[in-house]
Amino acid sequence: MATGTLVAIYFIIWWVVLFAILPWGVRSQEETGEISAGTDPGAPTSARMLRKLVLTTLVAAVIFAIFYFLQAANIISLERIVQFTHPPHT
């Protein structure tokens, strides 16, 4: 598989994992009782983005490694996946 394809697959996996991890541990200002003037009470008190970015990178790397192993061992292939996504011919 081409390097560009692998980079694109990792990039897609990384973004999907990021959106899955973003809500973890978020506490609103209303939940903590620390509402700042002029802000929405539902706004997070501390987003902890650096920790979430690091965790996203680690989880995405594990998922990508599993994908790469399965693809290199010819257990799955992109061609086979594409075949399943096409409607049957009539």
KOLTILO-257490 format. One line per 10 residues: number of its first residue (from 1); their letters; for each residue x, y, z of N, C-alpha, C. Coordinates in nm, 2 decimals. Layout:
! residues N
NUM) A) X Y Z X Y Z X Y Z  ...
This chain:
! residues 90
1) MATGTLVAIY) 0.08 -0.12 0.00 0.00 0.00 0.00 0.09 0.12 0.00  0.05 0.22 -0.07 0.13 0.35 -0.09 0.14 0.42 0.05  0.24 0.49 0.07 0.26 0.57 0.19 0.16 0.68 0.20  0.12 0.74 0.10 0.02 0.84 0.10 -0.12 0.79 0.15  -0.15 0.67 0.10 -0.27 0.60 0.14 -0.27 0.57 0.29  -0.16 0.52 0.34 -0.15 0.49 0.48 -0.16 0.62 0.57  -0.10 0.73 0.52 -0.10 0.85 0.60 -0.25 0.90 0.60  -0.32 0.89 0.49 -0.46 0.93 0.48 -0.55 0.85 0.57  -0.52 0.72 0.58 -0.60 0.63 0.66 -0.57 0.67 0.81  -0.45 0.69 0.85 -0.42 0.73 0.98 -0.48 0.86 1.02
11) FIIWWVVLFA) -0.48 0.95 0.93 -0.54 1.09 0.95 -0.69 1.07 0.97  -0.76 0.99 0.90 -0.90 0.97 0.92 -0.93 0.90 1.05  -0.85 0.80 1.08 -0.87 0.73 1.21 -0.84 0.83 1.33  -0.74 0.91 1.32 -0.71 1.01 1.42 -0.83 1.11 1.45  -0.89 1.16 1.34 -1.00 1.25 1.36 -1.12 1.18 1.42  -1.15 1.06 1.37 -1.27 0.99 1.43 -1.24 0.97 1.58  -1.12 0.93 1.62 -1.09 0.90 1.76 -1.10 1.03 1.84  -1.05 1.14 1.78 -1.05 1.27 1.85 -1.20 1.31 1.88  -1.29 1.29 1.79 -1.43 1.33 1.82 -1.49 1.23 1.92  -1.44 1.11 1.93 -1.49 1.02 2.03 -1.44 1.05 2.17
21) ILPWGVRSQE) -1.32 1.10 2.17 -1.25 1.13 2.30 -1.29 1.27 2.36  -1.32 1.37 2.27 -1.34 1.50 2.31 -1.44 1.52 2.43  -1.55 1.45 2.44 -1.64 1.47 2.55 -1.60 1.40 2.68  -1.49 1.32 2.68 -1.45 1.25 2.80 -1.40 1.35 2.91  -1.46 1.34 3.03 -1.42 1.42 3.14 -1.45 1.57 3.14  -1.54 1.61 3.05 -1.57 1.75 3.04 -1.68 1.78 3.15  -1.65 1.88 3.23 -1.74 1.93 3.33 -1.78 2.07 3.30  -1.91 2.10 3.30 -1.95 2.24 3.26 -1.93 2.33 3.38  -1.94 2.46 3.36 -1.93 2.56 3.46 -2.04 2.54 3.56  -2.16 2.51 3.51 -2.28 2.49 3.60 -2.26 2.37 3.69
31) ETGEISAGTD) -2.20 2.26 3.64 -2.17 2.14 3.73 -2.07 2.17 3.84  -1.97 2.26 3.81 -1.87 2.29 3.91 -1.91 2.40 4.00  -2.01 2.48 3.96 -2.05 2.60 4.03 -1.96 2.72 4.02  -1.88 2.72 3.91 -1.79 2.83 3.89 -1.83 2.90 3.76  -1.94 2.97 3.75 -1.99 3.03 3.63 -1.92 3.17 3.62  -1.85 3.19 3.51 -1.78 3.32 3.49 -1.88 3.41 3.42  -1.87 3.54 3.46 -1.97 3.64 3.40 -1.95 3.65 3.25  -2.06 3.65 3.18 -2.06 3.67 3.04 -2.04 3.54 2.96  -2.04 3.42 3.03 -2.01 3.30 2.96 -2.14 3.21 2.97  -2.15 3.11 2.89 -2.26 3.02 2.89 -2.23 2.92 3.01
41) PGAPTSARML) -2.34 2.89 3.09 -2.32 2.80 3.20 -2.28 2.66 3.15  -2.31 2.62 3.03 -2.27 2.49 2.98 -2.13 2.48 2.92  -2.06 2.59 2.92 -1.92 2.59 2.87 -1.83 2.51 2.97  -1.73 2.44 2.91 -1.65 2.36 3.00 -1.56 2.45 3.09  -1.53 2.40 3.21 -1.43 2.47 3.29 -1.29 2.45 3.25  -1.26 2.33 3.21 -1.12 2.30 3.17 -1.13 2.19 3.06  -1.09 2.22 2.94 -1.10 2.12 2.83 -0.99 2.02 2.83  -0.88 2.05 2.89 -0.77 1.95 2.89 -0.73 1.90 2.75  -0.71 1.99 2.66 -0.69 1.95 2.52 -0.56 1.88 2.50  -0.45 1.92 2.56 -0.32 1.86 2.54 -0.33 1.71 2.58
51) RKLVLTTLVA) -0.39 1.68 2.69 -0.41 1.54 2.73 -0.50 1.46 2.63  -0.60 1.53 2.58 -0.69 1.46 2.48 -0.62 1.44 2.35  -0.53 1.53 2.31 -0.46 1.51 2.19 -0.36 1.40 2.20  -0.29 1.39 2.31 -0.20 1.28 2.33 -0.27 1.15 2.33  -0.38 1.14 2.41 -0.46 1.02 2.42 -0.51 0.98 2.28  -0.56 1.08 2.20 -0.61 1.05 2.07 -0.50 0.99 1.98  -0.38 1.05 1.99 -0.27 1.00 1.91 -0.23 0.85 1.95  -0.23 0.82 2.07 -0.20 0.69 2.12 -0.31 0.59 2.08  -0.43 0.62 2.10 -0.54 0.53 2.06 -0.55 0.51 1.91  -0.53 0.62 1.83 -0.53 0.61 1.69 -0.41 0.53 1.64
61) AVIFAIFYFL) -0.30 0.54 1.70 -0.18 0.46 1.66 -0.21 0.31 1.69  -0.27 0.27 1.80 -0.31 0.13 1.82 -0.41 0.08 1.72  -0.51 0.16 1.69 -0.61 0.12 1.59 -0.54 0.10 1.45  -0.46 0.20 1.42 -0.39 0.19 1.29 -0.29 0.07 1.28  -0.23 0.04 1.39 -0.14 -0.07 1.39 -0.21 -0.20 1.37  -0.33 -0.21 1.43 -0.42 -0.33 1.41 -0.46 -0.34 1.27  -0.50 -0.23 1.21 -0.54 -0.22 1.07 -0.43 -0.26 0.98  -0.31 -0.21 1.01 -0.19 -0.23 0.92 -0.16 -0.38 0.93  -0.16 -0.44 1.05 -0.13 -0.58 1.06 -0.23 -0.67 0.98  -0.36 -0.64 1.00 -0.46 -0.71 0.93 -0.44 -0.70 0.78
71) QAANIISLER) -0.41 -0.58 0.73 -0.39 -0.56 0.59 -0.26 -0.62 0.54  -0.15 -0.62 0.61 -0.03 -0.68 0.57 -0.03 -0.83 0.57  -0.11 -0.89 0.66 -0.13 -1.03 0.67 -0.24 -1.08 0.57  -0.29 -0.98 0.49 -0.39 -1.01 0.39 -0.52 -1.07 0.45  -0.55 -1.04 0.57 -0.67 -1.08 0.63 -0.79 -0.99 0.58  -0.76 -0.86 0.57 -0.85 -0.76 0.51 -0.77 -0.69 0.40  -0.84 -0.64 0.30 -0.78 -0.55 0.20 -0.88 -0.44 0.16  -0.83 -0.33 0.12 -0.91 -0.22 0.08 -1.00 -0.26 -0.04  -0.95 -0.34 -0.13 -1.03 -0.39 -0.24 -1.15 -0.47 -0.20  -1.13 -0.55 -0.10 -1.24 -0.63 -0.05 -1.35 -0.54 0.02
81) IVQFTHPPHT) -1.30 -0.44 0.10 -1.39 -0.35 0.16 -1.47 -0.27 0.06  -1.40 -0.23 -0.05 -1.47 -0.15 -0.15 -1.58 -0.24 -0.22  -1.55 -0.37 -0.24 -1.65 -0.46 -0.30 -1.78 -0.47 -0.21  -1.76 -0.46 -0.08 -1.88 -0.47 0.00 -1.96 -0.34 0.01  -1.90 -0.23 -0.03 -1.97 -0.10 -0.02 -2.04 -0.07 -0.15  -2.01 -0.14 -0.26 -2.08 -0.12 -0.39 -2.22 -0.19 -0.39  -2.32 -0.13 -0.45 -2.45 -0.21 -0.46 -2.43 -0.32 -0.56  -2.51 -0.42 -0.54 -2.50 -0.54 -0.63 -2.54 -0.50 -0.77  -2.48 -0.57 -0.87 -2.51 -0.54 -1.01 -2.65 -0.61 -1.04  -2.73 -0.54 -1.12 -2.86 -0.60 -1.16 -2.86 -0.64 -1.30
